[in-house]
Amino acid sequence: MVFLQSHGVSTTYAVKIYKQYKDEAIATVTHNPYQLATDIYGIGFLTADKIARNLGVAPDSEFRYCAGLVHALSEAAEDGHCYLPQPELIESVIKLLTTEEHQPIEEAIALTIKDREQCDFVRSDKKSAIAKNYIQVRSDFIYK
């Protein structure tokens, strides 16, 4: 817990992280701090991103880009959408991931979508629309 707190993690979150990962807490957090947003209730993308920055994770990390995509799709789902057109998704992710030190480029985000398509995202064959993989997309229903 001292390691986590020394990297800006509150005591409350440090306890949650330790309860979730036990002896693997430091290894998990240092390998991919964005996993926290998936595994631990109450830790979202923004908190995981802050922890990642405190750990020195590069702003153009593939883990960060993928977590940003998942976050943007989750936000869209909360607004009632089951998918987003790829240009709209990329625009949302660029806004989310832009910092003073880093401006994400569209091609890098598109490449992340393409690379992670089989495990994290589903693409419609007819339209350039992206959904989280757990949402079963019936493109013949949605796009007619």
PyMOL commands that set and color helices and strands:
alter all, ss='L'
color gray80, all
select helices_A, chain A and resi 2-6+11-31+35-39+45-55+62-78+86-97+106-116+139-142
alter helices_A, ss='H'
color red, helices_A
select strands_A, chain A and resi 84-85+121-123+129-132
alter strands_A, ss='S'
color yellow, strands_A
deselect
rebuild
show_as cartoon
